Amino acid sequence: MLVASWNLKEFGHTTQRLDETYFYIAEIISAFDLVAIQEVKSTLNDLNILMRLLGDNWGYLVNDITEGVDGNSERSAYLFNKKRVELAGLAGEIVLWEDLTKNSSVKQLKRTPYITGFQAGWKSFAMINLHLHPGEEEVDILYRRTEVDLLIQALQLKLSRGRLWNENLILV
């Protein structure tokens, strides 16, 4: 099984994307079985065009938009080849809780991580689609590091308490 993750910048908002671009995107995605996409914007127009190009053997799942300035009106998506991969009973967003974040200035990840369960043949697993805080300044890098640290702590606690659907996790 081939898995990919792709940040399609402002997918659904930009007017600078040429029509032929969708064919290139579809060609690349079709080389994989499961693709996690970040920065799907509030409109699903671009995604609908892409799905028509990929054809009936492809399915998708999106989460809700992360509202507010920090969320940048973005959502995540999974595109999957239905002949190779199927949904397997889990779809949700990972949120942090007070006990976990009490000693941190970060209380939630700016863009909510999207966890979804899949089945490929006999193997089940969950993918966590993550889009961290942007920026190249030192403060941005430190913020991202804190986001990752908190997410890993949350996942470790959930695993230790048996509160995750599956222990086979792929973070993208």
Secondary structure, DSSP 8 states (H G I E B T S, - for coil): --EEEEEEEEETT-S---HHHHHHHHHHHTTSSEEEEEEE-S--HHHHHHHHHH-TTEEEEE---B-HHHHTTBEEEEEEETTT-EEEEEEEE----HHHHTT-S--S-SS--EEEEEEETTEEEEEEE------SSHHHHHHHHHHHHHHHHHHHHHHHTT-SS-S-EEE-
